[in-house]
Amino acid sequence: MINRYFILIALLISFISSSQGLPPKKNENLISAQVEKQVESPIYRLSPTENYWTFIKLDTRNGKMWQVHFTISQEGYEGELILNSSSLVLPTEEVSGRFVLYPTKNTYNFILLDQINGNTYQVQWNSDKEKRFVSRI
């Protein structure tokens, strides 16, 4: 649905420019293309865990991850815990949508896939720092 809005906006800009006898501005085309590409491949994704209160936030460009906890009571924990603070690729190799997180049948484990080079990683989340890790398979 969002992609349709961006396409309609790009068409409207193109129509207005052409109806005024002016070619579309280069910047307008670039911005429209960038926004459309980012919507298709977002930088961040949230993956649910089997724990109702816990999600994993993934930076799809570089494989950085955090546990995200929410609560509805004052006693519960709310915040983010680092799973992986180091990029798994060089800054020049970062591409939105490069990394995807897949759940496993084990509540605390996910598989992280680098869709460009095929590298896979075991991701284990946990409230205990000693039990959290990301390890290349």
Steps between C-alpha positions, in 0.01 A plus 500: 500500500781742592681424173190605306500838674863560409435400140197731486704786646779441245245491216333816628833683517584381150156606369520846656851552362402384151178703496702813573734418212786429742689173525484330840775615730782251547480529881127422503561176308789401727306569818198308375718200404685505834180516706344218299814284540515562875137402548562173313810425711470667840812563704352357822272201556342366817474121534274355768631233733286240673522720809205738487707789641811463281585587140829508314584821313723442198692758300454333160802684353770361727365231736504704821229378741330585827246331726203730543292451814173671583274485800163620621592497868747696709668177617585377150814582301474743211791580273756362258783256561787464253522172312758609244650849494757426229425521129533166321605674176717794401323840488540505119315165478190609698173466307148533643338158512831311489439309826189300586418331831325162506350338812582143594299253708724592796346795685832679554667439162469656156698462179633820342557480123716733294303493174794628295783261591298220664671517841286371785518577872345347809334771708413420860309753706463481877450725800834377638789679326719187514240305300460755215716459190529515121723231351588423137379155395 
